[in-house]
Amino acid sequence: MPAGLVYATVKKRREKGRVVEVIRSVVFGVWGLLEVWLRRSGVSNTINTPFVERNNATDRRQNGRKQRKSYGFSRSKRMHDCATYFVSYSYNFCWPVRTLRVKGEEGWRARTPAMSAGLADHVWSLREWLTFPARPCSPV
């Protein structure tokens, strides 16, 4: 496992359809490092699933190859991965998210997830993102 990796799970115990207990556990890594990552987080101080599930829903909505009950599918894993990268990176750099906007002197300023994470200083156009010189990926 890579150094610094912490993988945690959330399990909900239900009785008669109602959540009565939430059990959080670390699968890989150590609790101490998890606490460091959570303290650094500006959005959460506990292990939870909404961030991952929100990302999964966005990915399914924007990527026809992952939509449920559709005819869009990938014949090859490579093309599936390419479509996944396209959706993921274009979403993070090119699409402002309403809940990430910030209020400034001149009103609300749109921000993308990449801007929120400090990876970009403006909303990229799709053309700008597609023509940005990229470093080729090394073979896996």
Buried (B, 14 or more C-beta within 10 A) or exposed (E): EEEEEBEBEEEEEEEEEEEEEEEEEBEEBEEEBBEEBBEEEEEEEEBEEEEEEEBEEBBBEBBBBBBEEEEEEBEEEEEBEEBBEBBBBBBBBBBEBEEBBEEEEEEEBBBBBBBBEEEBEEBBEEEEBEEEEEEEEEEE
